Structure formats: structure tokens, C-alpha cells
Amino acid sequence: MERVHFSKNISFSRIIYGMWRLTEDGNISVEHITKKISLCLDQGITTFDQADIYGDYSAEETLGNAIAADKAIRNKMEIITKCDIVAPCGKFAAEPLKYYNTSKEHITQSVNSSLKNMKIDHIDMLLIHRPDPFMNADETGQVLDELIKSGKVRAAGVSNFKPWDWNLLQSRMENPLLTNQIEFSLSKHEPLTNGDLSFHYEKGVNIMAWSPLGGGRLLVEKNELYSTLKRIAYNYESDLATIALAWILSHPSRILPVVGTNNLERIRKIHMATDTKIDRASWFALYSASIGHEVP
Ligand SMILES: NC(=O)c1ccc[n+]([C@@H]2O[C@H](COP(=O)([O-])OP(=O)(O)OC[C@H]3O[C@@H](n4cnc5c(N)ncnc54)[C@H](OP(=O)(O)O)[C@@H]3O)[C@@H](O)[C@H]2O)c1
């Protein structure tokens, strides 16, 4: 599988396996989690996306149990995790409401607990999960730099940031922010035209696309987009999920989709999307179906 180089010594697999839903299929046994990881590694999918909040603050530990059972596996993986969402569940059950916390104290504690939960000694990339309207940019930028200097975190990035959020945080940091993980798919096409994608493309920053299959909706909602996906999949002798991922992968800005299936058979087939090159007319057929009309 192709690799994307984010810096001199950080590269990720072109497709990333996301662990938001890791605990949702009801089987968190070490064997089951290890199986999912192995199926990814077998295809060259070496990068795994976590967040402190996944599984109501339990998914990192679920991954950590698998890493503890097979320590060699850690060296084959790159691990992304995120912080700043405080939601009243799990360890934050006593909090009165959901809020964001980008303070030095919270980020430092969050990183320490992510390392402990995943039983690892460094995080390959730490993302600020959501832009925090109450952020002290100097403090947040400084703690990210300090965490990189300490070696606990190898690189920093953001998620769901608008260009102005990115510029603000970046202006207070020595290290470069290396990615922005945003929602992007055939059912969330706006980043193509609202500046979110162009902003990063211009800077040579590779973005990550979360929910690249629209959280599965693309494959079940029987609408115009579904019919177009079906037609293109037929033309390419492929399947709908592969085509929907290939549509993202074909974009020249080299976006990294973060896929989230828990189904072992579907995991096994993820790599097929990297071998499928969508031609321009098919790309536009899907785009047109996504926006609901032909381009002007
Ligand atoms: N940064 C952020 O704010 C943010 C937000 C959300 C997610 N994320 C990241 O993005 C990752 C992916 O998100 P996602 O899980 O929503 O991505 P997704 O890949 O768009 O959707 C996965 C869902 O689609 C279903 N699905 C996949 N193939 C299917 C098929 N052929 N037919 C029917 N259903 C199908 C899966 O069900 P099965 O399991 O049954 O296959 C699963 O429920 C997350 O794990 C997380 O790492 C980040």
C-alpha cells in the first residue's frame, strides 16, 4: 500500500483504520481486536486512528489490551489519537455537559492517560479533536510543542478545523501542524468547494477523511447517489464501498480516508480501493449525484 510522508520521519498508510466503532460490535476480546489489526497490517494498512473519547473513553484501553498481548505488533503500527472533547460519560460521567478543553493541564493529562491506556510509550500523531471556541492559542500551541519535545507525541495535527482555526493555532507553535482530519465523502462533498480542501492542498498538507462511506449511509440509502455508485461499480467490476473510497483516493490532493468497518470480510477488502483508479467522467458522475445536479 502507498505511504504518505508527513515529515522526514513520519509516514502513514494511504488508508487508515479508524477505531471509533471498535467496541460497538460487542466483541472486545483480545483475539477479535488482534484479528482486525492483523487483517489491516496484512494489506499494508499500518495506521490506526483513535481518540480518548472513543467507546466512551474505553476504546484506547481495548486497543492497549491487544498491544499488551502481542508487544511486537506496536512496531508495525502508527497510532493517531485525539483529545479535547469532554463528554459526560465514562471517566467524565460526573461532568454537567459536553465541552472542549484545550488547556495545558487537560491535554497533558489526556496524553498521559492515552499512553497508559494503549500501553505505548509514544503517540505517532496527536490531533486536537474539535476546534475549541474557548481556546487559549498560546497555551495550546505551547503544550503541543512541549509534548513533541518530550517524545510522548511525535507530531501534532487537528481535526474538524476551519482554515482560520488552523492559522490561529499554527501561529502559536514552533512545530508544523501536519494534518486536518475532516468529514469528507460522497455524502459530505462541501470541503471540495468551501475552501477547506484547497486551503490544505495549497500548503501541501494531506488531509484525512473521516466517515468516508458516510458512516455506512452511502451503502444503504437507496437514492440517486446509490444508483450512480451501483452503475459505476458495475462498470469497474467492483463494489459500492470500494468505489466510494476510490472516489476520495482519486483526488489529486492525496486524501487519506479513515475507514471504520468492524466487519472482518469488509476489512479484508479495504485495500481494493487503492487499486481502483476512477476516471474523470466517472468521478464527475459521482460528484454530480452527490451535489444533486450536473455541474454548471
Ligand atoms: N475526527 C473526527 O471528528 C471523527 C469523527 C467520526 C469518525 N472519525 C474517524 O473516522 C473513522 C471512520 O468513521 P466511520 O466509522 O463513520 O466510517 P465509514 O467507513 O464511513 O462508516 C463505517 C460504517 O459503515 C458501515 N459499512 C461499511 N461498509 C458497509 C457496507 N458495505 N454496507 C453497509 N454498511 C457498511 C460499517 O458497518 P460494519 O461495521 O457492519 O461494516 C460502519 O458502521 C472512525 O473510526 C474514526 O476513527 C473521526
The ligand as an ORCA input file, in Angstrom:
! r2SCAN-3c Opt
* xyz 0 1
  N     -12.184     13.324     13.729
  C     -13.462     13.160     13.936
  O     -14.193     14.050     14.418
  C     -14.089     11.853     13.557
  C     -15.488     11.695     13.566
  C     -16.006     10.456     13.190
  C     -15.135      9.434     12.821
  N     -13.789      9.615     12.836
  C     -12.840      8.553     12.432
  O     -13.258      8.038     11.185
  C     -13.376      6.633     11.300
  C     -14.378      6.126     10.319
  O     -15.675      6.645     10.605
  P     -16.928      5.768     10.236
  O     -16.900      4.513     11.006
  O     -18.127      6.619     10.339
  O     -16.554      5.499      8.691
  P     -17.260      4.802      7.487
  O     -16.231      3.861      6.937
  O     -17.817      5.863      6.617
  O     -18.500      4.004      8.067
  C     -18.370      2.806      8.743
  C     -19.765      2.270      8.941
  O     -20.273      1.901      7.674
  C     -20.735      0.569      7.731
  N     -20.421     -0.092      6.460
  C     -19.215     -0.218      5.895
  N     -19.325     -0.913      4.729
  C     -20.617     -1.203      4.598
  C     -21.335     -1.883      3.607
  N     -20.736     -2.409      2.520
  N     -22.679     -1.991      3.760
  C     -23.272     -1.441      4.850
  N     -22.630     -0.797      5.843
  C     -21.310     -0.675      5.702
  C     -19.960     -0.073      8.840
  O     -20.700     -1.160      9.340
  P     -19.954     -2.578      9.591
  O     -19.072     -2.374     10.750
  O     -21.086     -3.502      9.839
  O     -19.209     -2.895      8.324
  C     -19.814      1.043      9.823
  O     -20.945      1.132     10.671
  C     -13.717      6.405     12.765
  O     -13.436      5.091     13.185
  C     -12.820      7.405     13.413
  O     -11.516      6.883     13.524
  C     -13.259     10.813     13.190
*
